[in-house]
């Protein structure tokens, strides 16, 4: 029954997406709004099919229905309940099923959100793109990654369960779904970008439609990456959290391009510039999610994160190639319409800083992509194994990280169009002193090494700039000074700074040692004393746990463990960590004592400031939530044309740019009417799908200190 239900759900999802494409295409060709409005119904059909397939697989796992091949291969009566549910996304076929469910959910959400605009060709084309992506992934479930193949289990059969590493920590139940919500979520802005290119409506309206969807996906991808690093730290026993593993990089790459887009899209909304950049970044982000899916599910890389080899690799690589070709072709086709009506007046301006930010993030993504993909290309051509390890990534990304911290300090205080030396001097006074004070404090507490000190100084400088902006906003607006895209973005900056500084500290000052300790003996590492008190054995349904009791600094007792799984005899270590605000003491068993007792092998790692990595990740997610809420509406967006208004011409009141230049601000209704954005496609600040979260009157992002302008 589970097989029949699941296969029926996949067929319904595939058929609904395929019929949705056909009906919408006919509706567009014949200009029949009634057919276009049916897109919502087909989105519901796709979601219903995905839910049915998902329910059938979870039911098969919970009831241990070993007639389903996937449950036969990965289910077990000995798997704890939470991890039994999570088994669905612990292997290739189930992970594609989860992808299909999340994609169907996003497709239905888009169709429901724009239910009053389904006859708009822009929305119709966006739904066609999302249906096309759904056809591909549901097609995979019908062919190469069918999760509902049947099998006849022998009498008394009990499956092996998921990979022991994937049932060793609770984070495994949350890390993959978070990544999928981020990965798949970028399908929405990609679909609207393709729709804008196809319809030729490449103005700023489609950006407004997708801003919150992009932030939503970015937030989940950020949370997924942080949870993945935390899982690695808590489970793998090596004391680290990021090893530049190809599969780790696969999640970082779309995050980098999406972060660049989130910054540069503001320039297009405010000034009408960087249109090609923004379309390219969105298409690159979605393309990189497909490439990341290929890396994790094709078996081309060896990683604790990667799934086993299968026939799905060539299909994913082919889909990636199609996405890239279509994106590049459409951008080239619409090249004339993508010319920006404005230009950057000065490098010392907000838009100049955002352009520099784009270049830096693009360089970061290229460095990571090269280090990840180049060994695979060499192996495919010459059949030679080439390793690109941590030294390459550390050496290449360190200066980029420094430059990003510097831009995070500079950009928030820059005005649009053009800044002056006097204005920058005034606004950077306190951030600069914050950076100096941070370095002095770090040296006073014993920090050494130029790289770490530079990171601390730039982190203090960027944090001072962000805190200054938040202080000015909250002084004028109260609690609303924390809400909106600009102010929420400053909170995200603070979280990113915490992550960057903690990363630099943990990489620079980690101390570790390994000991053979007999019961009652002690050892010392970096000023911390550990004492081995003894061990015990605990048996559970699926494993035998050897638990060592270790006292740290004559205080609490911690219990690092070795888990030996019954099915395959694999032994997995589970560290125990004493968490502190200044450092973690990380304990991992490397050797079990003999049956008669004896010594244990114990690895002790002292990691400074690790907790601030996780705190920084939480702050970034919180800041994104604040950015999702709209602030007060900006009444007078800047004219996208750089040239000042001719004398005597009408064009509304002068804008309130920090520099006080009197470029024309078009009348709001006139600008909206002239826009080629279609129904509801209002410019920055529009309501549909979440208008701009910027502030009205004097925008703190544009003019945080009017008195400085007068000065």
N, C-alpha and C positions, 0 to 999 in steps of 0.2 A: 504493500500500500504506500509506504513512504517513497519508494522508487517511482511509482506511478504519479503520485501527487507532485513530487519534485520535478519530474520530467515534464509534466503538464504545465507547471509553473514556468519553466524555462521556455517552453514552446509558446505559451501565451505572451511572455515578455518579448520574445523575439518577433512574433507575429504582430504584436501591438506596435512595436517600434517601426517595423517595416511598413505596415499599413499607414501609420502616422506620416511617414515620409511621403508615401504615394498620395495620400489625401491632401496634405498641405501643398505638395508640388502642383497637383491639379488645381487646387484653390488659387494658388498664386498665378498660374498660367491663365486660368479662366476668369480671374478677379471675382471669385465668388466668396464673399465673407462668411457665408454659412459653412463652407468647407473648412475655412481657416479656423473658425471657432470650434471645430471638432478636435483640434489639437489637444485641448484639455482632456477630452474623453480618452484619447489614445494614451496620453500620459498616465491617466488613472489605470488603464489596462496594463501598461508596462509595470507600474508599481504593484498592482495586484498580483501579477505573475511572479515578480521578484519576491514578494512577501510569501507567497505560497511555496516557492522553492526553498526559501530560507527556513520557513516553518517546518517543511518536510525534512530537511537535513538536521535541524536541531532535534526534532522528534526522533529521528533515526539514531542520533548520537545518545540521547537520553535513554531511549529504550534498548540500546545496544542491538540495533537491527543490523546484524552482520551480513545480511543479504545485499546491503548497499556496499559497493566496493570501497568507497571512501571510509565508511565506518569499519569495514573489515581491515583496512590498512592502518587506521589511526585511532580507532576507538578502543576502549577497554573498560571493563567493569571496575578496575582498580584505580582509574583516574578520578581524583577528587571532583565534586560536582561543578565548582566554578571553572576548573580547567577543562572539564568535559564539554561545557558550553563553548569555551574558547577554542576547543579543538577544531571548530568549524573554520577558523582562519589560521590554523597552524600549519597548513600544507597547501599545495598549489591549487587544487580544484576548489577547495572551500574558500580560499582567498579571492578567487575570481568571482565566486558566488556572492561574497560580501561586497566586492566592488560593484557588481551588477545591482545589488540592493541599494547601495548608497547612491549610485548614478540614477536609478529609477526615482529615489526620493527627491533628489535635486531637480530632476526633470518635472516631476509633478508639482514641486514647490514653485518652479518658474511659471509653469502653466497656470497655476492657481493665483500667483501674485499678479500676473498680467492678464487675468481673465477678462478684463474690460478692454483690453487692447489686442486680443487675439487676431483680429482682422488686420492689424498693422503688419505690413510685410517684414519690418525689422524683427518683430517678435516671432513671426512665422518662420523666418529663416533661422533664427536662433534655435527654435524648437526642432527644426529639421536637422541641424547640426547635432543637437543632443540626442535625437533619435538615431542618427547615423552612428554615433559612438556607442549607443546602447545596442544597435544591431551587431556591431563588431563583438562586444563582450558577451552578449547572449549567444552569438554564433560560436564563440569559443566554448561556451558551456554545452553546446550541442555537438561539438566535434572534439577538439584536442584536449579540452579540460572538462569533459563531462563528469560531474560529481555523482551521477546517479547510475553508473554502470552497475550491473547485477553480478552476483557471485553466489556460489553455493558453499556455505561454510561447513566444515566437518563437524561432527557431533561434539559438543562440549567446547567448541572453539571460544577463546577469549583473545581479543586483539592486543597489540603491543602498546597502544596508547600513543600520544604525541611524543615528539622529541623531548627527552628529559629536561633539556634546557628551557623548554617552553612550558613546563609545568612546575617550575621551581620558584616562581615569584608572582605575586598578585598583579604586578604591573603588566604582565603578559596579557591580562584580560582587557587592558585599557589602551596600551600603546598602539597596537595595530589599528583598532577602530578610529583612534584619533588621527593617525596618519592617513587613513582612507578618507575620512571626512575632509581633510585638507587636500590630498591628492585629487580626489574626484571633484571637489568643490571648484577647482580651477576650470572645470569644463564649462561652467556658466559664463564667466567673462570671456573665455575663448569663443564660445558660441556666439555671443553678441559681437565680438570683434569680427568674426567671419561674416556675420549677418550685415554689419556695417559696411564691410568691404564689398559684399555682393550687391547690396542695394545702392551703394555709392553715398550713403549718408554717414560720412566720416567726420562730421562735426563733433561737437562736444556732448551732444545729447546722450549717446550710448554709454559714455563714461559714467554719467549720473546713474544710469540704470544698473550698472554693475559694481559701483563702488563698494557697497556694503557686502555684496556677495564675495568680492575679492577679499575684503577684510575678514569676513567670516571664515573663508577657506584658509587664509594665512594664519589666523589665530589657531585653528585646529592643527595645521601643519607644524606650527611652532610648538604647541603643546605635545604633539606626537614626537618631535625630535628630542625635546627635553626629557620626556618620559623614557624614550629609548636610551638616552645617555644614562639616565638614572638606573634603568634596568641593567645595562651593561656594568655599571659600577657595583650594583648590589648582587649580581649573579655570577659574573665570569671569573672573579677571583684574582684578577691581575692588578686591581687597584686603580684602574683608569676608567674613563667614561667615553672617550672618543679616540679612535685609533686610525682615522681616515680610511676605514674599511670601505671597499667599493659600494657596499649596500648602504652604509651610513652616508656616503657622498651622494648616493642616488636620491636621498631625501633632502639633502642640503642644496642641491643644484636648483630645483624649482623654487626653493625658499629664497635663494639669492636673487633670482630674476624677478620673482614676485615682489620682493622688498624694494627692488629698484623701481618697479612699476608703481607701487603705492606712493613713492616719493614723486616721481616725475609726472604722474597723472595730474597732480595739482597745478603744474605749469601749464598743461594743456587746458585745464578748466579755467584758469585765471588769465592766461595770455594767448591761448590758441596755438602754442608751440609744441614741439616734440611729438607730433602725431605719429610719425614713422617709428620713433623710439617706442612709444607706448604700444602700438600694435605689434611690433616685433617682440617686445618683452612679454606680452600676453601669449602670443603664439609660441614663443620659446618656453614659457613656463609650462604650458600644456604639453608641448612636445617632450620636455624633460620628465614630466610625470610618466609618459609612455615609455621613455627610455629607462627610467628607474624601474618601472614594472618589468621591462625586459631583463634588466640586470638581476633583479631579485627572483625571477621566476623561470629563467631560461637555463640555469645551471652553468652559465659561462664564467661565473666567479665562484670561488670557494670561500664561504663565509658562514659563520654561525647564524647569520640572519637569512641566508639565501635558501630557497627551496630546491628540491631535487631537479635533475635534468628532465626534459620532456620535449614533446614536439611543438610546444607553444612558442618557443623562442623565435623561429623564423616568421611566424605570424605576427608577433608583437613588433619585430624589427621592420617588417613590411608595412604595418600600420603606422609606425613612427615615420617611415620614409614618406608615406602618403600625406601625413599631417604636415610635415615640413615642406613638401613640394607644393601642396595646395596653399599653405600660408605664404610662402615666398612668391608664388605665382600671383595671388590676389593682391599682395602689397605692390608688386611690380606693375600690375594692371591698373591699379588706382593711383599710381605715382603722381599724376598731375593734380588730382584732388587732395592729395595729402600734403601739398605745399602749405607751409604755415603762413598765416596772415601777419604774424608778428615776428620779431627778432629779439635776440638778447642784446639789450642796450649796453650792458656792462658786465664784465666777469664778476665784479664785486656786487652781486645782487642775489636775491633768493633763487631766481631761475638759473643763474650761473652756478650756484652751489649745487642745485639739484642736477644740473647737467654733469657736473664733476662727480656727483654721487652715482649717477648712472654709469659713467665710465669706470669708476672704481669697482662697483658691483659686477659689471660685465667682465672686468679683468679677473676678479675673484672667481666668478663662475667658470671662466675659460681655464684658469689654472687648475681648478678642481676637476673640470671635465677632462682636461688633457691628462692629468695624473691618473684618472680613473679608467679612461677608455684606451689610451695609448698602449698599455700592455696587452689589452685584448686584441687590438689591431695587429700588433707585432706577432702575437701567438697565432692569429688566424692566417697571416701571410707566410710566416717562416716556421711556424710550429715551435717557436722558442718561448720559453718562460722568462718574462721580464718582470721584475718586481719594482714598483714605485712605492716607497715606504714613507714613514713619518718624516724623515729628514727633508725630503723634497717639499712636502706640504708645509712643514714648519718654516722652512727657509723662504718659500715663495709667498705664503699668506701673511707672514708677520708684518712686513711693511704695508701691506694692504689694510690689515687690521688697524695699524697706527693711523693711517690716512683716514679711515672711516671714523675713528674716534675724534680726530681733528675736525672733520666736516660736521660731526654731530655737535661740536661746540660752536662752530662758526655759523652754520646755516640758520639756526633759530633766531639769531639776532639781526640777520641781514634783511634789508627791505626789498620789496619788489622793484624792479627796473634798475636802480642804481643807489649805491651807498657811498657815504663820504668817510674819509679817514677819521674825522672828529666824531662822527656817530659811532663807528666801530670801536674807537678808543673808549668812549663812554660805556658802551654796552658790554664790552669784553673785559672791563676792569675787574669786576668781581669774579667772573669765571676764571680769569687768568690767575688771580690770587688763590682761588680754590685749588687750581692745579698745582701751584707752588707749595701751598700748605700740605697737600696730599703727599707730595714727594718728601717734604721735610719730615712729616710724621712717619712715612715709611722708612726713611733712613734712621730715624730715632729709635724705631722698634727693631732695627737690625736688618732691614731689607738691603740686598746688594744685587748687582748685575744691571747693566744698562738697559736691557730689553724690558725687564720687569719694571724698573723705575720709570722708563718712558711710558709704559702702559698705565702705571699708576697716575703719572702726571697728566696724561691726556684724558684718562678716565675722570679725574677730578675736574679738569677743565670742562669736559662735556657735561658732567653732572651739574656743575655750577651754572652752566648756560641753561640747562633744562629746568633746574630749580628756580632760577631767576624768572623764566617765562611763566612757570606755574604760580609763583608768588605774585607777579603782576596781574595775572588773570584772576586769581582768587581774591586779590585785594579789591578789584573792581566789581567782580561778579559773584563773590561768595562761592558756594559749593559748585555753582555752574562753571566756575573757572577750571574745573577738572573734567568737564564734559565737552564732547565735540572732537572733531578730527585733529585740530591743531593741538589742543590741550591733552587729549588722550594720547596723541603721538609723543608728547614730552614724557608721559609716564612710561610709554614703551621704551623710549630712549634710556630712561633711568634703569629699566630692567636689563636692556642690552648692555649698558655700561657695567652693571653688576656681573653679568655673565662674562664680559670681556676681561675685567679685572681679576675675577676668580680664576678664569682660565689661565691668565698669565701667571698668577701666583702659584697655582697648583702645578703648572709645567716647570716653573723655575725653582721651586723650593721643596719639591717632594723628597722625602727621605725614606729609605726602606732597607730592611735586612731580613735574613732568614736564619732561623735557629732550630736546633734540636734540643727540646726541653723535656727533662724528666719531671715527674710530679714534684711540686714544691720548689722548683727552680725558677729563677727570674732572669730577665734580660732587659736591656735598656736601648731605646732608639730615640734619638732627637729629644732627649729629656723626659721621655715617657717610659715607665717601668711596667712590664707585663710579667705576670706570675701564673704558671700552669698549675691548676688546682686538681686536675683529674679529668676523667672522661666517663661517658655512659653511652649505652646503646638503646635506641628506641625503634621498635618495629611498627610499621604502618602497612596498609593494604598493598601499596605499590612499591615500597622501598624500605631499606634499613638505614637508619640514621645514626652515625657516630658523632656524638656531641662532645666537644672539648670545652671545659670550663676554664676561662682565663680572666684573671682580675687585672684591671688597668689602673695604674697609679694608686694602688691600695684603696680603690673606691668600688665601683660597680663591677659585677662579674658578667662577662660576655661569653657567647656560645657559638663560635664558628663550627661548622659541620661539614661532614662528608656524607652524601646521600648515595647509596648503592641501590640502583633500580633492579627489581626482580626479573623483569622480562629479558633484558639484554645484558645485565650485569654491569652496565655503565655506571661509573662513579662520577658524581658531579659535586663540586664544592659549593658551599654557601657561606660567604663571609659573614662576619659580624662586625659592626662599625660603631665605635663611640663617636657620636656627632657632637661637635662643639662650634661655637661662633668663630673661633680663630683657626682650628684645625680638626681634622678627623683622625682617629687612630683606627686603622683598618686591619682586621685580623682574618687571615685565611689559612686553613689547614692544608698542608702540602703532603703530609704523611700521617697515616693512622698508627697508633701504638700497636704493638704486637698483642697477641692474646694474653700474654703474661703481664701486660702493662708496658712499661718502658717509655721511651721518649716519643714525642710527637714532632712532626715537622710543622713549624709555624712561620708564616710570612707576616711581618709587621710593616705597615706602610703608614707614614704620617703625611697627610695631605692638607696643606693650608687652604683655608677659605672655601672649601668645597661646598659647604652648605649654601653659600651665596650664589652658586650656579643654579640651584633649584629655586631659591628665593627670586633670583633674577628672572627665571622662566615664568614663575607665577606672576610677577609684576608685569611682564610683557603681555601675558594673557589678560590681566586686569586692565592694562592700558588700552588694549584692543577693544575690550568691552566698552570702555568709556568712549572710545572713538566711534563706536557704532551708534551711540546715542546722539541725536542731533542737538547742536547748540542753537543759539539764536540765529535766524536767517540773516545772511549778509544781504543788505539792500542794494549795494552798489558794487558789483564785481568789476574788476579792472577791464578796461578795453583790451581785447586781444591784439589790437594793432598798436605798434609802438609809436607811430608818428603822432605828434600832438595835433589837436583839432585846429583847423584853420581859423583865423580870426573871423568872428562874426557868425560862424556856423553854429547850428544848434546841435545838441548832443547830450543834454542833461548836465547835472552838476559835476564839478571836478571831483575826481576820486580822492580818497583819503589815504593814498599811499604814504609810507613813512617819509619818503623823500620830498613829498609835497609837490611833485610835478603835476601839471594840470592836463594830463592826457584825457581824452574824451571818454565819458562813460555813457554808453548807449542806453536809451530808455529801455527798461526791462521788457515791456510788452513788445516793443519794436524788435529788440534782439531776439526774443523768442519766436516772433512771427517770421523773422528773416531766416531763422535757423532751419536747416534741412533735417530736423530731428523727428518730424512727424508728430502724431498725437501724443501728448504727454511727454514728449522728448525735450522738456525744458532744460535750459542750460544749468549752470551751477546753482544749486539751491532748489532744484526741482523737487516735487513731492513724491512722484511715482518711484517706487522701489527705494525709497529712502533718499530724501534730498540731502544735499551737502550738509555735513555737520559743522559748518563754519558759523562764526558768530556774527551778529549783526551790528549795525552802527559802526563803531570803530572796532574792527576785528583785531583781537589781541595778537593774532598771527601776522597781521599786517602793520598794526600800529600799536604796539604794546605800551609805548610811552609818548603820548602826544607832546609832552613838554620838551622832549628831546628834539622833536621836529622844529618846534618854535625856536629852540636854542640854536 
